Amino acid sequence: MRGLLALLILVFAPSAGAEGAWQRGDGTAVSRAAVDAALRDADFVLLGETHDNPYHHAAQAALLRAMVEAGRRPAVVWEMVRRSRQPALDAWATGPAARDPDGFASAADWAAEGWPDFALYRPIVQVAIDAGLAMVAGGLDAEPTRAVAGAGLAALDRDRRTAWGLAEPVSAAAREAHLDSVFDGHCRLVPREHLGRMVDVQVARDASMAAALVGHAGGAVLIAGRGHARADIGVPVFLRRLAPEARIVTVGLSEGEAAGTFDYLHAFPAPERADPCVALRERFSGTK
């Protein structure tokens, strides 16, 4: 796995000439050099992935490295690391294992959180370590997740809603788009009217990550699922509330068509994986 990822990073580095597949959000072709220039000049860069796709993580690592080589030192905010792990990340960053990616994984409690193999994310972490970038936990903790799932966004205290850009509700259009995404994500097996609390959780996650991105002198880069990077309904909605003058660039790394709005897009092959809808249908039907 490490060898494959190292090869992929070389393939998607600027010098390798892999610019042809890059597109602007409107579908027109754009060079990799132009993408790098846009990321270099942005305050916030959101790199949206499919979590188990090694091509996506290799591309994220290459894009982050290009920013560093251009003189940027952004903080790296992680969807995969819950906010409560920040003290552990800080202790790792100042301790004897600070140069060890596995030390980051341990501080993040990666293995216990159910994310794909950390080896997929190791190249991104290595770039951040080599450049001395701050690592920031952006993920929503379990307790507020449960609270929002049970009682909606009102379950968050007022100070947190204010600090995260949740003082005002998201638009009706954004909620409908979230519902579409969650409905599709559940293979259209759960009635849409039953998914409102799941939308609230998604909104809270986006707001948590947005708040984690702001306040860093060198700007910040988000490593997150592609849906969270959507400019129309994801983290940028709250970034625009929290930092209205900031320059935001969204990148959608896809496996073909990518729902939602992004500034730049790149399609990659999909890894072999089981159809999740098969297991979900079996679960709902009671079969094994």
Helices and strands as residue ranges (DSSP letters): H 2-11, G 14-16, E 23-24, H 32-41, E 44-49, H 54-69, E 75-82, G 83-85, H 86-93, H 101-108, H 110-113, G 118-120, H 122-131, E 135-139, H 142-151, G 153-155, H 158-163, H 172-185, G 192-194, H 196-213, E 220-225, H 226-229, H 235-242, E 248-254, E 264-267, H 276-285
